[in-house]
Structure formats: structure tokens, C-alpha cells
């Protein structure tokens, strides 16, 4: 597996390398306002990784950048020039970068450090994070764009991933962990960049109308961990728990066991089935992000009680418990594996010296004229084979791609090794589900994806 930048596809209409000398801090600048509307979220500057002597920590740094794309009538993705779209403006909110580990059995993410870019630059933004190697020998890195600038990082926001694990060694900085976050172009000047409800932040919508402009969902909110400050938010999601429609912030009062407060959330009448969630900005970064403490609506016995049904009447007595003991959060696993084999009927052992084979999960549908450099620049992840690899009858591959996106799975034989692909003597092959190599990654990994190389006459 080779390391390249990658991103998850963001469904807009659903309501949706160079070495960098990065400053070693947590990305929080005292007195600096968060980008976008955070509904009064209280930010308390502070390092999320307080592990003592920095020489005992490992460091990872790089550049995170947002890239624009558009789609055609078939849903295929195409790169879009930023300057033509927005000029020098950056119309989105903050960028959240996190270092995490993944439990192989439960697939739960544990966060080890995070960095927030408050006012992103379209040309790229440096970040750095510190991790204790005694806690994690390797970590993964991903980034989320607050697309609507509402301060809530929802599971359907644009994301980017670094496809390889990063080693953590005390006193060693791993540089060039550069991440690109492709995001869909949107004409903000001609419509709402999110909207939000009457008393909330996040995207609006839902419901079939009513004589009343809204109904109110309200209740107590219980923080079940030691509370050191920070704002909380009540959020109404769609029934799948992926799109936040309404939110309202509140600040609880500290108690011996945690904290207690109350919330009041105004939403569209007759919204229907929904999930009522709560979050506490426990890392004090002014965002509601996957590394925070998350909870949900519970009944009088303390049991999880989602989904709820929003009708035309007010809904008092809906208690939020944060966290709720479910080990859940808004952290959707950001990547999937795509694996399989590559075949070539003349046999790979028939290839001459200097021949190479490339396989890649591409961000955009490839052009007919393509070079090895083009392939790498357009890839979420890629691999290359040569020499001793060609003793096998087939070539096994395993790539990482973002979850819930579209990729284009292609393999190329560069017969003469000149770096120009798809020449007359070269063989090519498409994986995926059609002749374009298109594959919807979804939320589960894809195995046994065969790609057959053949020369196109």
C-alpha cells in the first residue's frame, strides 16, 4: 500500500508533499473565534494530550487542504478549480484533524490528539499532533471539514484520510502526512449554506408544515462524567443518525457526580422519525466533533430510547444522558478496505525487464491519456508491482478508500516502464461494478474484487 491523500464523498443534496515545519501545539489560539456559527459554544484553550515531557511523545505533522469537485448527470465526480469557484474565499467552516486508533473487534475509535484549523486557507494548512507511544505504537489520521460552518461535525461531512498507519516513536516527528478533503462545490450566494432551525445550528428541513412554526422538544440533560466545563448541544438527527437538522446549545451546572442542565430545541412540526442526541464539548475546542462525549435520549429507566417521532405537539420530558454508556459517538469509521487480485492472461512472468503494474482507487474517472504521476495525484490509495512480483500467476492487492464515497478502481500495465500508461502495447483493467471502474464504497469493506488486465485493440 502506498500513501496518498483521500476523502469521503459528501451527499450535498441530502442536507446534506513537501516537508512542513509545523508548530507543535493543539491548534487552539487563545482569544481566537471559531470559524462559522457555533451557537455560543464555549471554547477553553488547552492541549488534549497532556503527557508531560514532549521528548517522550511522538509527533505527526503535515498539510490539510480542501479540494473541490462537481458531479455530472450520471453521478460521476470531476475535479473543479478553486479559483474559478470561489476565488480567494474559503466559504466553509473549520477543519478538524485527529489521531486515532481502531479496535479491530469492536471497530470503535479511540482519539489520542486533535488539531483545529480555525480559518482555513484554500492553499493548505499545517497541523501537528503529539501522541504518547506508551499508549499507541501506531495511529491513523483523518480530517473533517465543517462544511456548513455550523460548529457540528456530522457523519455526512466531507472527510479525508491518510491511508497508512503512522508509527509513534518518542522524540521522532513523522512529517508529510498530508491530507486532502474533496468537498462538493456549492453556490452559497444563491442559497443557504446550512440554514438551521428556529433555535438551532445545522441544516434545516423535514416536516410537512403546521399552523405553528415549530414544536419544542425539551428536558433535562445529565452529564455522567466528571465535568470540567464546556458547552453542550442537543441535536435532532434524521432517523439514520447521519444528518443533523436542528441543534441548541446549553451549559450545565457542575455536580458531585458530573453536571446537570436543561435544553429546549425548536424543530419543524411533523418532522417524523428522528434521533435525539446530545454532545458535550469535552475537548474544549469550540466544535462538536467525534472526539467529544456523546449521548442520547433515554427513558425513565435510563435505557436508550431512540428513535423518537416528532408530531405537531410540544414534547417535554425528553432526558438526554451524556455519555449514555453505549460507547457510541458521531465517529463513523472513515475508511474501508478494497482488496482482490489482478489477472493477466499471457502471464506476469512473460513481462520484460522494466515493466510495472499499477493498481489504484481513484478519486475521479480517469482520462484515456494518463501517466503514472497523474494516477498517483488522482488516487486515494495505490500500489505498484515489478520484478520479483511477477513470478505469481496473479497479483494480490489491498487498498484503503474513504467510506461512503465513489471510487474508480483501475489497474494498468506499463509494459515499457516509461511512466506513460494506456499506450498501444499496454494492458488495462477496470474493477468496480461497471466498465468505468466505478465502485460505491459504502460502510463495509470490499473483498475479492478481481481486475483483469487486457490490451485494448
VOPAGU-2260 file (C-alpha; in pm, 1 decimal, decimal comma):
REM VOPAGU-2260
SITE   aa  ch    i         X         Y         Z
SITE  UNK   A    0       0,0       0,0       0,0
SITE  UNK   A    1     131,3     342,5     -96,0
SITE  UNK   A    2      38,8     656,7      91,3
SITE  UNK   A    3    -173,0     920,3     -76,0
SITE  UNK   A    4    -443,9    1158,2      32,0
SITE  UNK   A    5    -806,1    1062,0      34,8
SITE  UNK   A    6   -1159,5    1177,3     110,7
SITE  UNK   A    7   -1512,7    1060,6     174,3
SITE  UNK   A    8   -1797,8    1153,5     -61,8
SITE  UNK   A    9   -2039,8    1405,9      83,9
SITE  UNK   A   10   -2400,5    1391,0     -27,4
SITE  UNK   A   11   -2475,8    1759,5     -61,6
SITE  UNK   A   12   -2840,7    1733,2    -160,7
SITE  UNK   A   13   -2924,7    1500,8     126,2
SITE  UNK   A   14   -2897,3    1805,6     358,0
SITE  UNK   A   15   -2671,6    1746,2     344,7
SITE  UNK   A   16     410,0    1656,5     -31,1
SITE  UNK   A   17     659,6    1857,7      93,0
SITE  UNK   A   18     808,1    1862,5     440,2
SITE  UNK   A   19     633,3    2104,4     668,1
SITE  UNK   A   20     781,9    2257,8     981,0
SITE  UNK   A   21     453,4    2259,7    1169,8
SITE  UNK   A   22     422,3    2436,9    1501,8
SITE  UNK   A   23     375,1    2189,1    1784,4
SITE  UNK   A   24      57,3    2288,6    1963,4
SITE  UNK   A   25    -305,0    2182,1    1976,5
SITE  UNK   A   26    -426,1    2429,1    1717,1
SITE  UNK   A   27    -612,3    2643,6    1968,1
SITE  UNK   A   28    -525,1    3010,6    1992,7
SITE  UNK   A   29    -648,4    3195,2    2299,4
SITE  UNK   A   30    -894,4    3467,5    2209,7
SITE  UNK   A   31    -945,3    3339,8    1853,3
SITE  UNK   A   32   -1307,7    3296,4    1749,0
SITE  UNK   A   33   -1410,3    2968,7    1585,8
SITE  UNK   A   34   -1496,3    2985,3    1216,7
SITE  UNK   A   35   -1867,2    2972,7    1148,7
SITE  UNK   A   36   -2166,2    2976,9    1382,1
SITE  UNK   A   37   -2103,5    2762,6    1688,5
SITE  UNK   A   38   -2416,3    2883,4    1867,4
SITE  UNK   A   39   -2221,9    3019,0    2159,1
SITE  UNK   A   40   -2015,3    2710,9    2226,8
SITE  UNK   A   41   -1766,0    2789,5    2498,9
SITE  UNK   A   42   -1404,6    2732,4    2396,2
SITE  UNK   A   43   -1143,8    2666,6    2663,1
SITE  UNK   A   44    -792,9    2659,2    2512,6
SITE  UNK   A   45    -591,0    2361,9    2621,8
SITE  UNK   A   46    -381,9    2070,4    2495,8
SITE  UNK   A   47    -576,6    1748,2    2452,2
SITE  UNK   A   48    -261,3    1543,3    2512,0
SITE  UNK   A   49    -112,1    1640,3    2845,4
SITE  UNK   A   50     155,3    1372,1    2871,5
SITE  UNK   A   51     434,2    1569,7    3032,0
SITE  UNK   A   52     778,4    1598,6    2870,8
SITE  UNK   A   53     739,8    1647,1    2494,4
SITE  UNK   A   54    1056,4    1443,6    2436,1
SITE  UNK   A   55     861,4    1137,4    2549,6
SITE  UNK   A   56     600,0    1193,2    2280,3
SITE  UNK   A   57     587,9    1111,2    1911,9
SITE  UNK   A   58     470,0    1373,8    1666,9
SITE  UNK   A   59     284,8    1363,5    1336,3
SITE  UNK   A   60     256,9    1667,2    1109,5
SITE  UNK   A   61     151,0    1761,4     761,9
SITE  UNK   A   62     -71,5    1980,7     549,7
SITE  UNK   A   63    -450,1    1953,0     525,0
SITE  UNK   A   64    -623,8    2105,4     225,0
SITE  UNK   A   65    -975,6    2115,6      79,3
SITE  UNK   A   66   -1026,8    2026,6    -287,8
SITE  UNK   A   67   -1345,7    2095,6    -483,3
SITE  UNK   A   68   -1534,9    1860,1    -709,3
SITE  UNK   A   69   -1858,4    1860,3    -905,4
SITE  UNK   A   70   -2075,0    1578,9   -1042,8
SITE  UNK   A   71   -2235,5    1513,3   -1379,5
SITE  UNK   A   72   -2580,9    1377,5   -1458,4
SITE  UNK   A   73   -2455,4    1021,0   -1403,0
SITE  UNK   A   74   -2317,9    1099,7   -1060,4
SITE  UNK   A   75   -1954,3    1077,6   -1170,5
SITE  UNK   A   76   -1710,8    1302,9    -985,1
SITE  UNK   A   77   -1490,4    1563,3   -1153,7
SITE  UNK   A   78   -1224,7    1792,0   -1005,6
SITE  UNK   A   79   -1309,5    2164,2   -1000,6
SITE  UNK   A   80   -1075,2    2463,0    -998,5
SITE  UNK   A   81   -1095,9    2650,1    -666,4
SITE  UNK   A   82   -1011,3    2993,2    -804,2
SITE  UNK   A   83   -1286,6    2970,7   -1065,6
SITE  UNK   A   84   -1533,8    2862,1    -798,8
SITE  UNK   A   85   -1456,1    3085,2    -501,8
SITE  UNK   A   86   -1150,2    3297,5    -586,7
SITE  UNK   A   87    -953,7    3356,8    -266,0
SITE  UNK   A   88   -1254,3    3295,2     -39,8
SITE  UNK   A   89   -1300,0    2994,5     185,9
SITE  UNK   A   90   -1678,1    2963,7     235,3
SITE  UNK   A   91   -1669,7    2664,2     469,8
SITE  UNK   A   92   -1602,6    2631,7     842,4
SITE  UNK   A   93   -1315,3    2486,2    1042,9
SITE  UNK   A   94   -1111,2    2174,2     970,2
SITE  UNK   A   95   -1076,7    1912,2    1244,4
SITE  UNK   A   96    -775,3    1677,6    1228,6
SITE  UNK   A   97    -748,6    1380,2    1464,7
SITE  UNK   A   98    -509,5    1099,0    1553,3
SITE  UNK   A   99    -689,9     778,6    1649,9
SITE  UNK   A  100    -657,1     404,6    1694,5
SITE  UNK   A  101    -914,3     146,1    1593,5
SITE  UNK   A  102   -1024,7    -156,9    1790,8
SITE  UNK   A  103   -1016,5    -446,6    1542,5
SITE  UNK   A  104   -1302,6    -629,8    1713,8
SITE  UNK   A  105   -1544,2    -351,4    1808,0
SITE  UNK   A  106   -1440,6    -108,5    1530,2
SITE  UNK   A  107   -1457,3     171,7    1788,3
SITE  UNK   A  108   -1223,5     467,5    1751,4
SITE  UNK   A  109   -1007,8     597,0    2038,6
SITE  UNK   A  110    -883,2     953,7    1990,6
SITE  UNK   A  111    -532,2    1049,2    2106,5
SITE  UNK   A  112    -490,0    1409,4    1992,1
SITE  UNK   A  113    -662,0    1663,0    1769,6
SITE  UNK   A  114    -591,6    1988,1    1589,2
SITE  UNK   A  115    -839,3    2250,1    1468,5
SITE  UNK   A  116    -774,1    2486,0    1176,8
SITE  UNK   A  117    -993,4    2786,7    1257,6
SITE  UNK   A  118    -968,8    2991,4     937,5
SITE  UNK   A  119    -854,7    2753,2     663,1
SITE  UNK   A  120    -656,1    2869,5     362,3
SITE  UNK   A  121    -750,0    2716,4      24,9
SITE  UNK   A  122    -378,3    2672,1     -45,9
SITE  UNK   A  123    -329,7    2437,1     251,8
SITE  UNK   A  124    -290,8    2444,8     629,4
SITE  UNK   A  125     -20,4    2296,7     851,3
SITE  UNK   A  126    -110,1    2083,2    1150,7
SITE  UNK   A  127      76,5    1883,3    1413,4
SITE  UNK   A  128     -26,1    1642,5    1687,9
SITE  UNK   A  129     155,1    1468,0    1970,6
SITE  UNK   A  130      90,9    1110,9    2083,7
SITE  UNK   A  131     225,0     906,8    2373,5
SITE  UNK   A  132     395,3     593,5    2231,1
SITE  UNK   A  133     331,4     414,7    2559,9
SITE  UNK   A  134     -38,9     436,7    2475,7
SITE  UNK   A  135     -32,8     388,6    2097,8
SITE  UNK   A  136     256,1     246,1    1892,9
SITE  UNK   A  137      79,8     339,8    1569,7
SITE  UNK   A  138    -207,1     574,5    1490,2
SITE  UNK   A  139    -427,8     666,3    1197,8
SITE  UNK   A  140    -505,0    1022,6    1090,8
SITE  UNK   A  141    -812,6    1174,7     932,5
SITE  UNK   A  142    -969,1    1516,5     887,0
SITE  UNK   A  143   -1324,3    1652,0     873,7
SITE  UNK   A  144   -1446,2    1973,7     711,1
SITE  UNK   A  145   -1724,9    2164,9     885,8
SITE  UNK   A  146   -1898,0    2212,8     550,0
SITE  UNK   A  147   -2182,4    2435,5     666,8
SITE  UNK   A  148   -1974,2    2619,4     927,7
SITE  UNK   A  149   -2227,1    2539,6    1199,5
SITE  UNK   A  150   -1980,2    2402,9    1454,3
SITE  UNK   A  151   -2122,9    2048,4    1443,3
SITE  UNK   A  152   -1918,3    1781,9    1264,9
SITE  UNK   A  153   -2177,6    1538,8    1138,7
SITE  UNK   A  154   -2112,8    1188,6     998,6
SITE  UNK   A  155   -2201,2    1313,3     647,9
SITE  UNK   A  156   -1942,7    1595,0     640,8
SITE  UNK   A  157   -1658,8    1578,1     385,1
SITE  UNK   A  158   -1360,7    1388,3     525,4
SITE  UNK   A  159   -1008,3    1298,7     422,0
SITE  UNK   A  160    -794,2    1009,3     539,2
SITE  UNK   A  161    -428,6     914,5     543,2
SITE  UNK   A  162    -446,3     553,5     426,2
SITE  UNK   A  163    -148,8     409,3     618,6
SITE  UNK   A  164     -86,1     366,4     988,0
SITE  UNK   A  165     168,6     613,9    1124,1
SITE  UNK   A  166     436,9     489,0    1368,8
SITE  UNK   A  167     465,5     669,4    1701,3
SITE  UNK   A  168     819,4     694,3    1840,5
SITE  UNK   A  169     928,4     912,6    2131,9
SITE  UNK   A  170    1115,1    1221,8    2016,5
SITE  UNK   A  171    1051,3    1149,9    1646,3
SITE  UNK   A  172     837,1    1362,8    1413,6
SITE  UNK   A  173     669,6    1190,8    1119,2
SITE  UNK   A  174     621,5    1461,5     856,7
SITE  UNK   A  175     438,0    1487,1     524,2
SITE  UNK   A  176     121,3    1319,9     646,8
SITE  UNK   A  177     -70,8    1537,8     403,3
SITE  UNK   A  178    -447,0    1504,0     371,6
SITE  UNK   A  179    -680,6    1631,3     102,1
SITE  UNK   A  180   -1052,4    1673,9     172,8
SITE  UNK   A  181   -1251,2    1686,8    -152,3
SITE  UNK   A  182   -1579,2    1871,5     -99,1
SITE  UNK   A  183   -1869,7    1934,3    -337,5
SITE  UNK   A  184   -1898,2    2276,0    -496,8
SITE  UNK   A  185   -2198,4    2475,7    -379,2
SITE  UNK   A  186   -2319,5    2818,4    -490,0
SITE  UNK   A  187   -2354,3    2969,0    -144,8
SITE  UNK   A  188   -2451,3    3307,3    -288,9
SITE  UNK   A  189   -2767,8    3158,3    -439,0
SITE  UNK   A  190   -2888,2    2959,5    -140,2
SITE  UNK   A  191   -2849,5    2879,9     223,4
SITE  UNK   A  192   -2526,7    2733,2     348,5
SITE  UNK   A  193   -2697,1    2513,5     601,4
SITE  UNK   A  194   -2997,6    2704,9     722,5
SITE  UNK   A  195   -3076,8    2562,7    1060,4
SITE  UNK   A  196   -3396,7    2563,0    1258,2
SITE  UNK   A  197   -3556,2    2845,8    1453,5
SITE  UNK   A  198   -3342,9    2776,7    1759,4
SITE  UNK   A  199   -3053,7    2582,1    1621,6
SITE  UNK   A  200   -2747,2    2531,8    1416,1
SITE  UNK   A  201   -2710,9    2279,3    1138,6
SITE  UNK   A  202   -2915,6    2209,3     829,7
SITE  UNK   A  203   -3289,9    2264,6     829,9
SITE  UNK   A  204   -3569,1    2071,7     665,2
SITE  UNK   A  205   -3814,3    1795,1     727,1
SITE  UNK   A  206   -4177,2    1808,8     832,4
SITE  UNK   A  207   -4493,5    1873,4     636,2
SITE  UNK   A  208   -4590,8    2209,2     777,4
SITE  UNK   A  209   -4827,4    2319,3    1050,8
SITE  UNK   A  210   -5014,2    2624,2    1175,7
SITE  UNK   A  211   -4741,0    2654,2    1440,9
SITE  UNK   A  212   -4393,6    2749,4    1314,5
SITE  UNK   A  213   -4230,7    2490,6    1536,2
SITE  UNK   A  214   -4269,3    2240,8    1816,6
SITE  UNK   A  215   -4040,2    2229,3    2117,9
SITE  UNK   A  216   -3853,5    1922,9    2240,1
SITE  UNK   A  217   -3721,2    1981,0    2592,7
SITE  UNK   A  218   -3597,7    1804,1    2902,0
SITE  UNK   A  219   -3317,7    1751,3    3147,9
SITE  UNK   A  220   -2960,6    1685,7    3040,8
SITE  UNK   A  221   -2731,9    1475,0    3258,9
SITE  UNK   A  222   -2353,3    1467,6    3226,3
SITE  UNK   A  223   -2244,5    1135,1    3374,4
SITE  UNK   A  224   -1869,1    1204,1    3390,1
SITE  UNK   A  225   -1663,7    1449,3    3591,0
SITE  UNK   A  226   -1743,4    1787,7    3439,8
SITE  UNK   A  227   -1465,3    2043,1    3392,1
SITE  UNK   A  228   -1661,7    2297,6    3191,5
SITE  UNK   A  229   -1753,7    2334,4    2827,8
SITE  UNK   A  230   -2078,7    2374,3    2639,6
SITE  UNK   A  231   -2325,8    2104,0    2541,0
SITE  UNK   A  232   -2562,0    2069,2    2247,3
SITE  UNK   A  233   -2891,9    1891,3    2190,7
SITE  UNK   A  234   -2920,7    1775,5    1828,6
SITE  UNK   A  235   -3204,9    1633,1    1624,2
SITE  UNK   A  236   -3078,3    1398,2    1352,1
SITE  UNK   A  237   -3258,5    1215,0    1076,1
SITE  UNK   A  238   -3371,5     862,9    1157,9
SITE  UNK   A  239   -3038,8     718,9    1035,2
SITE  UNK   A  240   -2840,5     944,6    1269,3
SITE  UNK   A  241   -2626,6    1092,2     991,9
SITE  UNK   A  242   -2776,4    1435,1     909,4
SITE  UNK   A  243   -2822,4    1695,2    1187,3
SITE  UNK   A  244   -3127,0    1914,9    1124,1
SITE  UNK   A  245   -3163,5    2120,5    1443,4
SITE  UNK   A  246   -2947,0    2192,9    1744,9
SITE  UNK   A  247   -2946,9    2409,7    2053,5
SITE  UNK   A  248   -2661,3    2473,2    2294,4
SITE  UNK   A  249   -2676,8    2481,8    2673,9
SITE  UNK   A  250   -2428,6    2495,6    2960,9
SITE  UNK   A  251   -2491,1    2258,7    3253,3
SITE  UNK   A  252   -2410,4    2314,7    3619,0
SITE  UNK   A  253   -2140,6    2105,4    3784,7
SITE  UNK   A  254   -2249,7    1848,8    4045,8
SITE  UNK   A  255   -2065,5    1594,4    4261,2
SITE  UNK   A  256   -2127,6    1322,7    4001,7
SITE  UNK   A  257   -2097,1    1524,6    3681,5
SITE  UNK   A  258   -2331,7    1801,6    3574,4
SITE  UNK   A  259   -2699,8    1875,8    3521,0
SITE  UNK   A  260   -2880,4    2114,0    3292,0
SITE  UNK   A  261   -3178,8    2151,1    3065,8
SITE  UNK   A  262   -3232,2    2212,9    2697,8
SITE  UNK   A  263   -3506,5    2338,3    2468,4
SITE  UNK   A  264   -3495,6    2252,7    2099,3
SITE  UNK   A  265   -3735,5    2403,0    1844,3
SITE  UNK   A  266   -3797,3    2191,2    1533,4
SITE  UNK   A  267   -4031,7    2168,6    1236,9
SITE  UNK   A  268   -4375,3    2020,4    1322,2
SITE  UNK   A  269   -4448,7    1671,5    1194,6
SITE  UNK   A  270   -4081,4    1603,6    1133,1
SITE  UNK   A  271   -4145,3    1232,5    1181,0
SITE  UNK   A  272   -3893,4     970,2    1289,6
SITE  UNK   A  273   -3567,6    1112,2    1423,8
SITE  UNK   A  274   -3281,4    1051,9    1662,2
SITE  UNK   A  275   -3237,2    1289,4    1956,0
SITE  UNK   A  276   -2871,1    1313,6    2053,6
SITE  UNK   A  277   -2659,5    1518,4    2290,6
SITE  UNK   A  278   -2292,4    1610,3    2291,6
SITE  UNK   A  279   -2053,2    1778,1    2534,1
SITE  UNK   A  280   -1754,1    1971,9    2402,3
SITE  UNK   A  281   -1527,2    1776,3    2636,5
SITE  UNK   A  282   -1207,4    1861,9    2446,7
SITE  UNK   A  283   -1286,6    2234,7    2470,6
SITE  UNK   A  284   -1210,6    2314,9    2106,8
SITE  UNK   A  285   -1530,6    2505,6    2029,8
SITE  UNK   A  286   -1658,0    2231,9    1794,9
SITE  UNK   A  287   -1891,7    1941,2    1844,4
SITE  UNK   A  288   -1674,0    1668,2    1699,6
SITE  UNK   A  289   -1633,5    1288,7    1711,4
SITE  UNK   A  290   -1371,6    1312,2    1989,8
SITE  UNK   A  291   -1624,5    1474,7    2226,2
SITE  UNK   A  292   -1853,7    1295,6    2471,3
SITE  UNK   A  293   -2177,7    1186,5    2304,9
SITE  UNK   A  294   -2509,3    1070,5    2442,3
SITE  UNK   A  295   -2873,0    1030,6    2350,1
SITE  UNK   A  296   -3232,2    1035,0    2466,6
SITE  UNK   A  297   -3305,4     787,4    2747,3
SITE  UNK   A  298   -3634,0     684,1    2906,1
SITE  UNK   A  299   -3723,4     695,0    3276,4
SITE  UNK   A  300   -3523,4     374,7    3338,9
SITE  UNK   A  301   -3208,3     518,5    3179,6
SITE  UNK   A  302   -3238,4     292,6    2874,9
SITE  UNK   A  303   -3163,7     415,2    2523,6
SITE  UNK   A  304   -3496,3     519,8    2371,3
SITE  UNK   A  305   -3428,6     646,1    2017,6
SITE  UNK   A  306   -3582,6     689,8    1767,9
SITE  UNK   A  307   -3848,5     945,3    1856,5
SITE  UNK   A  308   -4141,3    1064,7    1647,7
SITE  UNK   A  309   -4194,4    1439,5    1615,4
SITE  UNK   A  310   -4555,4    1538,2    1556,7
SITE  UNK   A  311   -4745,3    1864,0    1594,4
SITE  UNK   A  312   -4738,9    1891,6    1976,0
SITE  UNK   A  313   -4460,7    2003,1    2212,0
SITE  UNK   A  314   -4253,4    1718,5    2358,1
SITE  UNK   A  315   -4139,8    1786,1    2717,7
SITE  UNK   A  316   -3959,2    1537,5    2942,5
SITE  UNK   A  317   -3709,1    1400,3    2690,7
SITE  UNK   A  318   -3398,5    1338,9    2900,6
SITE  UNK   A  319   -3051,0    1340,9    2746,1
SITE  UNK   A  320   -2770,3    1136,2    2906,2
SITE  UNK   A  321   -2411,7    1228,4    2804,9
SITE  UNK   A  322   -2238,1     989,8    2773,6
SITE  UNK   A  323   -2508,4     726,6    2765,6
SITE  UNK   A  324   -2290,8     420,2    2827,9
SITE  UNK   A  325   -2324,9     287,5    2473,5
SITE  UNK   A  326   -1962,6     365,9    2374,3
SITE  UNK   A  327   -2112,8     538,1    2073,5
SITE  UNK   A  328   -2040,7     877,1    1919,5
SITE  UNK   A  329   -2074,7    1054,5    1588,7
SITE  UNK   A  330   -1749,2     889,5    1476,4
SITE  UNK   A  331   -1832,0     686,8    1168,0
SITE  UNK   A  332   -1542,6     467,1    1057,6
SITE  UNK   A  333   -1380,1     685,2     790,7
SITE  UNK   A  334   -1239,9     414,8     561,3
SITE  UNK   A  335   -1298,9      74,7     403,7
SITE  UNK   A  336   -1061,5    -181,6     255,2
SITE  UNK   A  337   -1081,5    -277,6    -110,9
SITE  UNK   A  338    -894,6    -597,8    -188,1
SITE  UNK   A  339    -869,0    -862,8    -455,4
SITE  UNK   A  340    -637,2    -979,2    -730,6
SITE  UNK   A  341    -514,9    -870,9   -1073,6
SITE  UNK   A  342    -500,6   -1119,4   -1361,6
SITE  UNK   A  343    -312,3   -1113,0   -1693,6
SITE  UNK   A  344    -370,8   -1394,1   -1944,5
SITE  UNK   A  345     -21,3   -1401,6   -2106,1
SITE  UNK   A  346     110,5   -1441,6   -1750,8
SITE  UNK   A  347     305,8   -1187,6   -1547,9
SITE  UNK   A  348     620,1   -1398,1   -1592,4
SITE  UNK   A  349     609,8   -1307,6   -1963,2
SITE  UNK   A  350     674,4    -940,4   -1891,7
SITE  UNK   A  351    1009,2    -790,5   -1979,1
SITE  UNK   A  352    1252,1    -606,8   -1755,9
SITE  UNK   A  353    1129,5    -264,6   -1654,1
SITE  UNK   A  354     758,9    -346,4   -1681,4
SITE  UNK   A  355     539,5    -223,9   -1396,4
SITE  UNK   A  356     178,2    -274,5   -1291,7
SITE  UNK   A  357     -21,2     -10,0   -1106,7
SITE  UNK   A  358    -349,3     -51,9    -921,0
SITE  UNK   A  359    -536,9     240,6    -769,7
SITE  UNK   A  360    -860,3     356,4    -613,7
SITE  UNK   A  361    -906,9     685,6    -797,1
SITE  UNK   A  362   -1098,5     995,0    -688,8
SITE  UNK   A  363   -1220,5    1078,3   -1036,6
SITE  UNK   A  364   -1291,8     884,7   -1353,8
SITE  UNK   A  365    -955,3     860,0   -1534,2
SITE  UNK   A  366    -879,0    1014,6   -1871,4
SITE  UNK   A  367    -767,8     799,8   -2164,1
SITE  UNK   A  368    -429,9     976,7   -2163,9
SITE  UNK   A  369    -278,2     914,8   -1821,9
SITE  UNK   A  370      69,9     897,7   -1673,8
SITE  UNK   A  371     192,8     732,3   -1355,9
SITE  UNK   A  372     213,6    1079,0   -1199,3
SITE  UNK   A  373    -148,0    1152,4   -1295,8
SITE  UNK   A  374    -256,1     824,9   -1138,7
SITE  UNK   A  375     -82,2     897,4    -807,8
SITE  UNK   A  376    -219,3    1252,3    -792,6
SITE  UNK   A  377    -572,7    1125,2    -857,6
SITE  UNK   A  378    -556,7     831,0    -616,4
SITE  UNK   A  379    -695,3     773,5    -270,8
SITE  UNK   A  380    -453,8     480,5    -240,0
SITE  UNK   A  381    -236,8     292,4    -488,9
SITE  UNK   A  382      22,8      19,9    -524,3
SITE  UNK   A  383     287,4     -74,7    -781,5
SITE  UNK   A  384     440,7    -411,2    -879,6
SITE  UNK   A  385     756,0    -502,0   -1071,4
SITE  UNK   A  386    1041,4    -753,1   -1099,1
SITE  UNK   A  387    1008,5   -1031,4    -843,8
SITE  UNK   A  388     635,9    -962,1    -803,5
SITE  UNK   A  389     577,6   -1109,4   -1149,3
SITE  UNK   A  390     654,9   -1469,0   -1052,4
SITE  UNK   A  391     297,3   -1515,4    -929,7
SITE  UNK   A  392       7,0   -1606,9   -1156,9
SITE  UNK   A  393    -190,9   -1316,4   -1013,9
SITE  UNK   A  394    -114,7   -1006,8    -808,5
SITE  UNK   A  395    -294,1    -956,3    -477,4
SITE  UNK   A  396    -378,7    -601,2    -376,5
SITE  UNK   A  397    -529,5    -423,3     -76,0
SITE  UNK   A  398    -619,7     -55,7     -84,3
SITE  UNK   A  399    -784,8     182,5     158,5
SITE  UNK   A  400   -1052,7     425,0      41,5
SITE  UNK   A  401   -1293,2     655,5     220,4
SITE  UNK   A  402   -1624,1     515,4     335,5
SITE  UNK   A  403   -1946,8     630,2     170,9
SITE  UNK   A  404   -1790,2     763,0    -144,2
SITE  UNK   A  405   -1743,6     672,4    -508,2
SITE  UNK   A  406   -1406,2     543,6    -626,8
SITE  UNK   A  407   -1281,4     429,0    -965,2
SITE  UNK   A  408   -1087,5     102,6    -938,7
SITE  UNK   A  409    -831,5      58,4   -1218,6
SITE  UNK   A  410    -514,3    -138,2   -1292,6
SITE  UNK   A  411    -255,8     -51,5   -1559,7
SITE  UNK   A  412      33,2    -242,8   -1713,1
SITE  UNK   A  413     317,4     -10,2   -1814,8
SITE  UNK   A  414     486,9    -257,2   -2048,5
SITE  UNK   A  415     797,7     -49,5   -2120,1
SITE  UNK   A  416     816,9     122,9   -1780,6
SITE  UNK   A  417     823,6     473,1   -1928,4
SITE  UNK   A  418     557,1     610,9   -1693,2
SITE  UNK   A  419     301,0     666,6   -1970,0
SITE  UNK   A  420       0,7     441,2   -1918,4
SITE  UNK   A  421    -263,6     312,9   -2157,7
SITE  UNK   A  422     -31,2     315,3   -2458,9
SITE  UNK   A  423     -96,7      86,3   -2753,7
SITE  UNK   A  424     101,1    -205,9   -2610,1
SITE  UNK   A  425     -19,0    -157,8   -2253,4
SITE  UNK   A  426    -295,1    -359,2   -2088,6
SITE  UNK   A  427    -558,1    -201,2   -1863,4
SITE  UNK   A  428    -839,7    -331,3   -1648,3
SITE  UNK   A  429   -1132,4    -186,5   -1455,5
SITE  UNK   A  430   -1272,9    -322,2   -1131,3
SITE  UNK   A  431   -1582,5    -189,3    -962,7
SITE  UNK   A  432   -1933,0    -256,1   -1081,4
SITE  UNK   A  433   -1923,2    -121,1   -1439,1
SITE  UNK   A  434   -1684,6     -55,6   -1726,1
SITE  UNK   A  435   -1579,6     279,1   -1576,9
SITE  UNK   A  436   -1440,7     103,2   -1268,1
SITE  UNK   A  437   -1692,7     283,5   -1050,1
SITE  UNK   A  438   -1745,6     144,2    -700,7
SITE  UNK   A  439   -1964,1     282,8    -423,1
SITE  UNK   A  440   -1760,3     210,2    -110,7
SITE  UNK   A  441   -2042,9     223,5     143,6
SITE  UNK   A  442   -1956,2     149,7     505,1
SITE  UNK   A  443   -1823,0    -205,8     464,5
SITE  UNK   A  444   -1502,0    -335,7     312,3
SITE  UNK   A  445   -1495,6    -498,1     -33,5
SITE  UNK   A  446   -1307,9    -827,1     -85,2
SITE  UNK   A  447   -1245,5   -1049,1    -389,5
SITE  UNK   A  448   -1253,7    -757,7    -634,2
SITE  UNK   A  449   -1094,0    -911,4    -943,0
SITE  UNK   A  450    -934,8    -690,2   -1211,9
SITE  UNK   A  451    -840,4    -848,4   -1545,3
SITE  UNK   A  452    -570,6    -675,6   -1748,1
SITE  UNK   A  453    -625,4    -678,5   -2123,1
SITE  UNK   A  454    -487,4    -489,4   -2421,6
SITE  UNK   A  455    -748,4    -271,7   -2587,5
SITE  UNK   A  456    -738,9    -310,4   -2965,7
